[in-house]
Amino acid sequence: MAKKLSPEKLREIHSIMVEARYLEERLIRMNKAGEGYFWIGGPGEEAFAIPLGMLVNKGEGPNHDYLHLHYRAGATLLTMGAKSIDSIRQMRGTDSDPYSGGRNFVNHFAVKKWNVVPVFSVIEAQYLQSIGTAHVQRGKGCEGITIVTGGDAGTAEGDFASALVWSSRPAGTLPLLMIVTNNRYGISTPWEGQHGEKNVADRGTAFGIKNKVANGNDVWEAWEALEEAMDYVRKERKPYLLELKVSRLYGHSSASGAPRADTEDCLETFEQKLIKQKVLNADEIKSIHEKLLAKITEEYKTVQKEAFPDPESIYDHVWADENGDKGKDQFAREIGIDFSQNPPPQGHQ
């Protein structure tokens, strides 16, 4: 095993991993029951996502790390301190959703105080945006780095190629850690039908970008790879491309039915190793599962009683004047709509 982690740290990782998994499975069931429009998430990516959340320099502003995450980063947010109940709120679309007020898909986070840039549904757009925050950190001589994550299929997009180009320019290399989670599928297209290269990380070599491939299903190996990459970017102020081989346990999204795949489960693998190392025993693991499943179930019941957004609030955060005032009236004046003739839609669902 590549990295020595304390028993206390391993137990902490395991607890978050179990909570993240039960949360995603609850979100999937909510979608299938008609309690949410769409599900997409990261069950199967917890073994690397949790170490990432632990290693981040969390905070606000360019002296802390900026996070341009994709929609499979739920376990990273939980690790950083996000509440599982808030993801249930976003799935159901309640007004209490702190990320979008019930106006966005689940796992589309936005946390200003932690530099978590709003998550896109558009594939790989986050890579190009990450160049901007990395430029700020370079220009101001800040200590923070920029971290961007995405999937293997999205690396076919031009935004990913642009990130390779702009981060590696000799006139101004950028403190950018690019993480590609490779689950070997792009929706229904297998890796072999899309990629000519052996590994995505190999593409960094052409740009002089240091790169590595690691097993994202192994907590120890993923931790070591992330720590090595982050230390390099922090010290050298240069880009790094890290590819992590992971599993996709419930298909691409609800669009593919979210079926359970017969592939390696990093949680099961991790628990077997914890038992072998005598960090936890089977009874302790069972107790942790029961406790966290009950927690997620109670949070779900709580959210069922919470209100949906007022239809009038659909115009909030769409238009703001120079003073930051926002709302339907300002929006109507800007686009020239008379809402007395074109009233906003009523009802949430």
Buried (B, 14 or more C-beta within 10 A) or exposed (E): EBBEBEEEBBBBBBBBBBBBBBBBBBBBBBBEEEBBBBBBBBBBBBBBBBBBBBBBBBEEBBBBBBBBBBBBBBBBBBBBEBEBBBBBBBBBBBBBBBBBBBBBBBBBBEBEEBBBBBBBEEBBBBBBBBBBBBBBBBEEEBBBBBBBBBBBBBBBBEBBBBBBEBBBEEEEBBBBBBBBBBBBBBEEBEBEEBBEEEBBBBBBEEBEBBBBBBBBBBBBBBBBBBBBBBEBBBEEBBBBBBBBBBBBBBBBBBEBEBEEBEEBBBBEBBBEBBBEEEBBEEEBBEEBBEEBBEBBEEBBEEBEEBEBBEEEBBBBEBBBEEEEEBBBEBBBEEEEEEEEEEEEEEEBE
